Amino acid sequence: MAEKLYMIALSPTMTEGTLARWKVSEGQAFKAGSVLCEVETDKASMDYEAPKDGVLLKVLLAEGGRAAVGDVIGIIGKAGESPDALLAQLSPGAGGAGSKAGGTEAAAAAPTVAASAASASPVPGTAGPGLSRPVEPPVAAHAGPAPSSPLARVLAAELGVDIRTLRGTGPGGRVVKRDVEAAAAGGSGGPAPGRAGPVPAGARPGSGPSSSAVPRGPTGEQTVRMEPVAGKRAVIARRLSESFFSAPHYYLKRTVDAGRLLALREALADPEGRKPSINALLAKLAAAALAGHPAVNAGWKDEGAGKASVEYRSRVDIGLAVALPDGLITPVVRDCGSKGISRIDAEMSDLVAKAKGSGLSPEEYTGATFTITNLGGFGVEEFTAIINPPGSAILAVGAALDEPVALPDGTVAVRKRMRLTLGCDHRVIDGAVGAAFLRDLAGMIEEPGRALA
């Protein structure tokens, strides 16, 4: 019997997902446990495995489309079954992926402009908002433009393809992503009026530095390139906004002498000259300081009905903020207090490598009780950071710079100085508590031997 395929939560904090790629085509059979599609969750790409043997009868969410957990993204069943009865039950906002999922295919593939198309930016030559008009199914020479998915329209604008000239191969003749890519590769279609030209070869929206390039217009003319916010970037925006506006942040700043810390790093080099990272050293010292300040390793937990609790954690799990082309992710090294510097460094290196390859599992990037973010490698001297829930504090680390320092005997010497900024959630960490923790951490950085006391 045909049944709905729902978007499921593939990570602990996932509330919606972006369908990156279907691994099974309509009409194709699959086995239980095989991968149906690839879904981009909060901060990683995850495989969606088939719950049972069957056939993909209908795709309801196109590649690049978004859907909330619980939305319908497809229909599965046995070979030869019809999805029509279930399709009749689905409409935007009525249990299907709906207009929230930007790439949702029309439930019955009707040859009219769907609500999702009407809400999107109109393509030049098509009806605008409130002026939806019928569009004929694609034939050899259709009178009007074929229906298209929102992702196809965005991609067409990016690649300079006139989507009005394309014949769709999607359900009901809908123009989908692959049609636009084929047109761009074959040189068919011209730039849509008033739109940006093609992106550099090998680039795609959101793929990295090249995606920030905006084609230049005539001298004095402003040219704008729009890119929808989706996937990791959308989740990051939502979570950081929630953190900043729900947790009352305050910041404490302190400058430390990093000379002994840097000397320790040199002393810990292996026979091949490989040295532990500054972040690994900071993680170990932070864990030692947190042992004496359990309130800084705690977290706020809303329980509803106006009730809340403070969670005090016995273990120090430290997250390290890592920048990726499409957002930020925080791999977590567990139980730093019981591990040596070399082990922390090895685990941290492995996690960062996996993060850059989109290979982190949810367990590897969630649940940090304390976070370190270091922009010193970019020459940044000082900055503030937003707390990463469920933690209540984040340490922002600047570059170690040569600065003149007045010594107790009245002379002046040049020392390696580093600025620390501790961001705290005032619901959990009082100012004096945060200050005491930062004082002890600074003392351990200036004299790492204190961590052994």
N, C-alpha and C positions, 0 to 999 in steps of 0.2 A: 504494500500500500504506500502510495506517495506520501511524503511528509516534508515539513519545513526544515530547512537547515538554518540554525540560528547562529548569530555571532555570539561566541562564548568568551568568558574572561580567561585569557591566556597568561595573565600575570596577576599578582595579588592586588595591584592598584589600578588595573585596567577598567575603564568605564566605556571606552569606545575604541575602535580599531580602524585602521586604513587597510583596505585589501590591496596589497602590493602586487600580487600575481596569482592567477588561477593556474594550478598545476594539472587540472583535469578540465577537459572541454565538454560542452553540452553534448549529451548523448554517449559520453565515454563511461565505461564501466570502471569500477575501482574496488579494492579489497579493504576490509576493515584494517585500520592502522596505517593505510597509505595516506600520503599528503594530498589533501584536496586543494589547499591554497596557502599562500604565505601572507600573514597578517602582521602589519607593523603596529605593535602595542605601544605602551607608554614610552619605552626607551629601547626596544629591541625588536628585531624581526623574528617572528615565531611561526612554526609550521602548524597548520590546523589539520589534525588527523581525522580520517573518516571513522565515524562511530560504528559502522557496520558495512557489509558488502552492499553494493548497489550501483546505480547509474545516476549521473548528474543530469536530471531532467531539465532544469532551467536555472540560468544564472540571473539573479536579481540585483546583484551589486557588481558593477563593473570595476575593472582594475583602476585603482586610484580613488575609488569611492570610500566614504566613511560611513560607519554604522555604529550605533550604540550597542552595548551588550544586551542581548535579548531581541534585537532586530533580526528579521529574516533576510538572509543573503542569497538563498537559493532553495531549490526543491530537489530532493533526491527520492529514489524509489527503485522499482524493478524495471528491467528492459521492457519496452512496449507500453508502459503505463503513461497516462496523460496527466500533465500537471494542471489542466484547465480548472478543475474544481477548486484547487487551492489558490490558483491565480485569481479566481473570482472573489476570494475572500480578502485579498490583499489590496490595499490602496494606501497612498501616502498618509501617515499618521494613524493608520488602523492596524497596527501589528506588523507591518512590513518594514523594510529598511527606510521607506518614506523619504521625504525631501531632505531629512538630516543627512542621509548618506548621499553625498554629492554625486556618486556615480551610479545611483540606482537605475536599473532598467525599468521601463514601463511594464506594469504587471501583465498586461495582455499584449504588449508590443503594439498597441493601437497606433495607426498612422496619424496621430495628432500631436501637437506640441504639448508635452506633459507639464505638470505644475513645476517640476524641477527646472525645466527649460525656461518657463516664464519668469522664475525668480532669479535666473542667472543673467549676467550682463548680455544683452542682445548682440548677436553677430550682425555686422552691417548687412543690410538687405533683408533681414528677418523682422518679424513683428516685435515691437517693444513690449514692456510690461503693460498688461491690460489690453493688449491688441493681439492676443494669440489667435492664430488662424490655422486651418487644416493644412497639413503638409502631405502631399501624395506619397505613397510608397515608392521606393526607388525603382525606376525602370530605366530603359536605355537612355531616355532623354526626359527626365522629370521636369515638371514645370517650376517647381520650387525647391528649396534646399531640403535635403534629407534630415530627419531628426538626428540629434547628436547628443552624446553624453557630455556632462560638464567638463570632465577631464579632457575629452577630445577637443572641446572648444578652447580650453586654456592652452593645451599643447599646440594647437593650430596657430594660435596667436604668437606663441613663443618661437615656432619654427617658420613663421611667415607663410603658412599654407592657407589658401582661401577655402575654408571648410564648405562653402556653398557649392563648390564644384565637385565635391567628393561623393562617391557612391558607397554607402555603408555596407559592411559585411556582418554587423551585429544583429541581434534579434530584431525582426521587423524592419530590416534595412537601416538600422541605426548606425551612424558613423561613430566608431569607437577608436580607442588609442592606436590600434594597429593600422587602421586606415590612414590616419594622419601621418604616422611614421613611414608608412609605405610611400605616401605621396611626397613626403619630404625627401626620402632617399631617391625617388625617381625623378624629382624635379618638377612634378606636376603641381599646378596651382600656383598662384602668386601671393605676395604678402597681402593680408587682409588690410583694407583701407584704414589708415590711422593707427596701425599696430606696429609693434617693434619688429625688426627683421630677425633673421635666424640667429641662434646662439652659436658660439664657436663650435667647431667640430669636436665630437666626443662629449660635449657638455649636455646636461639636462637640467631642468629646473631643480634647484636645491641640491645639486650634486657637489658643490664646493665653491672655491673662490671664483671660478669662471662664471658661476650663476649670478654673480653680482654685477656683471658687465651690462651696461645699458647702452644700446646703439645710439650714436650721436646723430642728431639732426642738423639742419642748416644752422649756421652761426646765429646765436641768440635764441634759438628755439629749444624749449624744454621737452625732453623725451622721457617718458615714464614707462617702466616695466612693472606690471603687477604680478605677484606670485601668491597664490592662495596659501594660507597657513594651515598645515595639516601634519599628521603623524607626530613625530617627536617634538617638533617645534611647538605645536599646539598644546601638547601635554605639558611641556616645560612652562609655557606661558601661563597655563591654568594653575599649575601647582605652585609656582613661585608667587603668582598673584594671591592665591589663597594663603600662602605662608606669610607674605608681607603684610596683608591686610587683616589677618586673624591673629597673628602673633605680634605683640608690641615689641618691636626691635629697639635695642639700644646698643651702642658701640663703645668699646674701651680700646684705647690705643697705647702702645708701648714700643719704644725703640730698644733693641738689645744688641749687645756686642756678639757677633757671630763668629769671631775668630777661632774659639776653641771648638765650636761645632764643625767648622770647615776643616780644622786640623784633625779632628776625630775621623771625619770622612776620608781624609787622605790616609790615615793610619789603618783604616779598615779595608784598604784596597787588597785584592787578591793577587797571587803571583803574576797574573796576566795584566794587572793594572786596572781591573774593573773595580769601580768604587760604588758603594751603595748610594742611592739617591738621597738628596736632602729631604725629600718627602718621607722616605722610610725612617730617617733619623727623627724627624719631627713627629711622626706617628708614634714611635716608641716613647719619646719624651712626653708627648701629650697623654699617652696611656698611663704613664707613671704619675703625672700630675693629677689626672682624673681620679686615680685611686684614692687620693686624699680629699677630693671634692666631689662626692657622689651626686650632689645636686646639679652639677654641670653635665653629668652623664645621664640625666633624667629626661623625661618627656611629658608633655601635656596630653591628656586623653579626654576628649568630650564624650560623655555618656548619655547625652540627650536629657530632655526635660530639665535643663538648667543645671545638671550635675556634671562634675568633672573630677578627674583624679590625676595625680602626678605619679608616673611610673619611674621607679628607681631601678636601674639595671645593674646587675652584678658584673657583667662582662662589657669590655670596651670594644665596640665594633666601629672602626674608623673608615669613613668614606673619603675618597680622593676625587675631587672634581676633575673631569677630563673633557676637553673640548673636542667635538667632532664636527665635520662639515655641516651636519644638519641639526646640531643641537649640543646639549651637554648631558653627560651621564656620570654617575658617581659609583664606581666599583667599590666594594666594601671588603676590607681585610678584617676577618673576625678575630676576636680575642687577642688583640695586640698586646695586652698586658702580660700574657704568658709566652710570648714569642720573642726570639732574638731579632736583632736588626737585619741580619742576613736573610732570615726566613721571611720577615715582613717585606723586605725589598724584593725577594724572589716572587712572592705571591702578588705583590703590587705590580710588578713588571708583567706577569702573566695576565692579570686582569686588564691592565691597560691595553695590552696587545689584543686580547679578545674583544674589548670594547671597540677598538678601531676596526675590527673585522666583523662587527655586529654579531659576535658570538656569545655574548653574556646571557646567562639564564637569569630569570627574575630574582632568584636567591642570591645572585652575585652583585646585584645593584640596589637592593632594598634593605631597609632596616638599620642604616647607619645610626649610631648613637651620638656620634660627633663627626664633624666634617672638616677637612683641610682643603683650602683652595689656594694655589700658589701661582701668581703671575710674575714672579721674579724673573723667570726666564725670558719674559718679554721686555724687561727693563722697567716694569711698573714699580714705583717706589712704595706706594701706599694705596689701598682701596678698601671698600666695604663690600660685604657679600650678604645675600639673602639666606636665611636659615633653611636647611634642607630637612624637612620632616622625615621621620618622627623625632629627630634630634632637636635639642633646644639651644645649640651653640654651633658656631662655625668660625674657624680661624682663617683669616685672610693674611697671606704672607707675601711681603714685597721682596725686592732684590736686595742682595747684600752689597753695599756700596762703600767705597773708601771715603771716610769722613774725618775731619779733624775733631779730636776729643780733648777736653781739658782734664789733665790728670790730677790726682790729689796733691802732688808736690808743686802744682802751679805751672808745669810744663804742658806743652801741647804735642799730641801724637796722632798719627793717622791709624784708624781702626776700621775693620769691616763692621758696618752697622746695618741692621735689618729691622724693618718696621712691621709690627704685628698689629692686627686689628681683630678683636674678638667681638663677634655679633652674638647677642644673647636674647632669649625670649624672656621678657620680664615677668610673665606669668609663672615661670618656673625658677628663674635665676635672679635673685636680688642683686643689686649693684655691688654691694660689698662682697658677696659670694663670687661674682664674676671677677672682681678686681683681685681677690685673694688667689683665685686660680691662675689668672694671668701673671701675677707676681711670681708664683711658684714655678710656672712654666718658663717664664723668662729667666729665672735663676738657674733652671736646669739646662737651658740653651746656652747660657753664658758659662756654666760649669757642668757639663754633662755627667760628671761623676756624682752629682747630687741625686741623680735618678737611681743610683745603687744604694742610697742611704735608706 
